[in-house]
Amino acid sequence: ELHYTPLDLIDTKLEVSSKSFFDRQKKFANSPNIRKTDIEFRTKQLKKLYYAIKKHETRLIDAMLKDYNRAPQESMQLELIPLYNDILGMIKNLSKWAKPRRICDMSPTYMLGKTYVEKIALGSVLVIAPCNFPVLLSLTPVANAIAAGNSVILKPSEMTAATAREMQNLIEDAIFPHGLLQVVQGSITETTRLITSDKLNMIFYTGSPRVGSIVAQEAAKNLIPCVLELGGKSPAFLTEHFSVGSTSKLQTALKRLFFGAFSNSGQICVTPDYLVVHENIYDEVVKQAKIVLNEMYPIFDNNLDYTYLVGQRGYNAIMKKLDASNGQKYIPESAEGFVSNTDNGQYCIPPTIIFNCSWNDSLMEEENFGPVLPIYKYSNLDDTLDLIIHKNDQPLVQYIFSDSEQERQHILTRLRSGDCIIGDTIIHVAIKDTPFGGIGTSGYGNYGGVYGFNAFTHERTVFKQPYWMDSLLFMRYPPYTPTKQKL
Ligand code: NAD
């Protein structure tokens, strides 16, 4: 059951003095209060948000379980703990991040004045969230926006309707000042109304590249800046120089790859989308991959450690690709014979490895965004890099498993990507104070720690010039007499 609350309904629910929803946001963003109270005010709002999430923690986890059988451990480990850490980091560092930076330019024109660079809020911002991490990817940018002094509209994903409602409940529960943070529930119609408004000062969008392009085009009509956090096909490399002499090391590498590929049912923007393995180690990788997969999923049906696909659309898309794939499919033995009860809204696909996947396979076309890991066998690294670069030259991440520093640097130099992990997968997203974001078609802009604060602020140079300085600056004014020209 989807629950849409169109903008009009939200408008009438609010006790606003101004008629329009956007005016209300704008009014708040421009009110003198927020600037007067500044850091103290913002810290208080962040604390309110933090405690409201804590209070609603169990209900949020239950809502995600209801929406897509989200494994409670994954909700806690991949979603709520990083969110708490993000907000606590903002509370701790806000004064430091917001502090104006003093600049010393010793050239004559500026040396006796005072220069500083301050970070100012952008105003009224919109956060559009995706379905795969419905809480973290809604509330981290929302917290960043508040920390930076903006007013925020949150548009959660309609695909995870129970979670979206629970987030609205917790936000209402937190009792923020009117106009600081409002939630708009809905799908394309409501989002379109938001992104076509000329009243916003910034849009922070997380989702697919296709919709990201729509959002950016609409925003551009009103010159509204965007941050786009998109997805794509992130490759993983297990190269010729990865020594498979140690079985336990290879198994660890595979466990880490499967953790990235199958957590959240593969619905992670940074999921390793496919794995390329050198032909010399391919057979050993196949053998160990089967062992590791079975160890990781000893039971399958009714397994609370295994998340489902968020909705029918995503489920159908992967099933279609799997049917069309010519690779050899392998699922854990515990899942053999499993049939998903889609009539009851159970959109479940067992974790699936595809061996001997050809480069032209259906699973090698677009981002898979599901629990499938195609494995491609290669013989020449540079030829394979050419194929990857030709397909998608700037993925969100690349994962390299190689024992050779030279080879690792070679791959890194040839393939541009938003981020990279050597020897592990997906966990870089939570490293403190590092920028997370794409490049090229995987998006632009970034966030994470201070980068999140920066994403929602503008750096403004302020220069204060004493009037008495004109005794030194008189030569810049016309008339440009010969004496002035000589100086
Ligand atoms: P989506 O693009 O379908 O939806 C994202 C948001 O856009 C939703 O709130 C939705 O209501 C809205 N939307 C959908 N169609 C729209 C339209 N035509 N006009 C205006 N708004 C519209 O994405 P999704 O399926 O929820 O999420 C999956 C995608 O997001 C994947 O591509 C994944 O890689 C990407 N993603 C990226 C990141 C990142 O940080 N880079 C994180 C998570 C997900």
Boltz pocket constraint, residues with backbone or C-beta under 6 A from the ligand:
constraints:
  - pocket:
      binder: B
      contacts: [[A, 128], [A, 129], [A, 130], [A, 131], [A, 132], [A, 133], [A, 137], [A, 155], [A, 156], [A, 157], [A, 158], [A, 159], [A, 186], [A, 187], [A, 188], [A, 191], [A, 192], [A, 206], [A, 207], [A, 208], [A, 209], [A, 211], [A, 212], [A, 214], [A, 228], [A, 229], [A, 230], [A, 231], [A, 232], [A, 268], [A, 269], [A, 270], [A, 367], [A, 369], [A, 396], [A, 438], [A, 442], [A, 443]]
      max_distance: 6.0
